[in-house]
Amino acid sequence: MPEAIGGYFELELRKGHHPYPQAVAFNSARSAFKALVLARNLRRIHLPIYICDVMQDVLRGSGGIEVLRYALTERLELPDLPALQADEALLFVNYFGLKADYISEVLAVRYGKQLIVDNSQALFSKPQSGIATLYSPRKFVGVADGGWLANAPAGLPQAQSSRSQARFGALLGRLEDSPQHHYATFQALELALENDGVKAMATSTARLLDSIDYHEVARRRIDNLAHLRRRLDHLNRFVIWPVQPVAALCYPLLVKSAETANRLRAQLLDQHIYVPSYWREVLDNPTVPPIERDWAQCLLPLPIDQRYNVDDMNRLADVILQNMGKS
Ligand SMILES: Cc1ncc(COP(=O)(O)O)c(C=O)c1O
């Protein structure tokens, strides 16, 4: 069919701002991961223990791919670098967007194309030449779904397109109401993504992602992170900061105990400050190593995103400081 000319307008969006135009676009990062593993015919994948469950779940029923989970050091690095056979790969998460140096200086050098970089938490970390890299843009900007695979293998099968128009409810709702009104809808959509299967990115999501001012998003995140660092670093057990300023996912506040984290989380909630958990499901495993348990229990990933400015960061820091003072 020829393209329409005229008629009523679609949602008006800018074009040409896509950060990774060479990447293959999927409905989620987990789909990008599954498509990559299948296309490469991998037999074994090394996955960190400290990651969301969906990355292992998505491989179920994919022809017996073996998943080996590895533990991390306190610096969120591998204690030793395992030797990989030709049909194995190691996935590493660029945690909070703050581990790019370790990836480029250590893992990429050691593993080359056998490394899969999971930049789901690192939208602004560019892919390294030839290394497959995953992105999950909705963790950084207001879209309902979507994933990118940079440096995809040649001959990836063309997936059917996902459809996102029914997933806009929570995003539009947040423009008109406070977030708690639409939180249940948001959660239901996140769950539904698990059943969407491996699909190509919906055109609506792709158009939205092409319209965003990424330069401004990055600038705000860098400024907000720097401000929280000035206010909170003295009470933070997280000390593995990169040397250069980074447009990170969040300010990772690692507190001394699960009790402190729970109490702070409740105080923040009381002030309508919402903090996610990375990743509660890690605790379902009774044999989870102590470092992963510590991160899953004691980490408060504080929001630093582009919606907020220095006054918001001060409000956030004040709540933390007042409550940590009482501990
Ligand atoms: C580190 C990491 N990788 C991958 C994913 C999966 O991303 P998506 O929800 O886009 O499939 C997540 C989701 O929480 C994640 O935290």
The ligand as a Gaussian input file, in Angstrom:
#p B3LYP/6-31G(d) Opt

LIG

0 1
 C       20.408000      -5.577000      34.177000
 C       19.171000      -5.893000      33.415000
 N       19.271000      -6.496000      32.228000
 C       18.180000      -6.788000      31.491000
 C       16.911000      -6.511000      31.945000
 C       15.727000      -6.857000      31.093000
 O       15.309000      -5.704000      30.408000
 P       13.903000      -5.734000      29.672000
 O       12.874000      -5.558000      30.748000
 O       13.937000      -4.574000      28.708000
 O       13.789000      -7.040000      29.011000
 C       16.757000      -5.916000      33.174000
 C       15.394000      -5.679000      33.663000
 O       15.090000      -5.408000      34.766000
 C       17.906000      -5.565000      33.922000
 O       17.782000      -4.966000      35.103000

